[in-house]
Amino acid sequence: MRKSKFSDAQIIAILKQNENGVSVPELCREHGMSSALFYKWRAKYGGMDASLMKRLKELEEENKRLKKMYA
């Protein structure tokens, strides 16, 4: 799987900018991303802070490792 060019902190910052009133097309233009990517992030990470996001990533990695071990 391809690594994202945005770090977890950047994703959180972009989502917070939208919550503070910056429009989606403006954010996408500023950061060089698609609106589909923004909405995907909002669905997945909306309402999270950095610590929750880190925990989610750890759980996903553990789940991936366990699935690989089981197969």
Buried (B, 14 or more C-beta within 10 A) or exposed (E): EEEEEBEBEEBBEBBEBBEEEEEEEEBBEEBEBEEEBBEEBBEEBEEBEEEEBEEBEEEEEEEEEEEEEEE
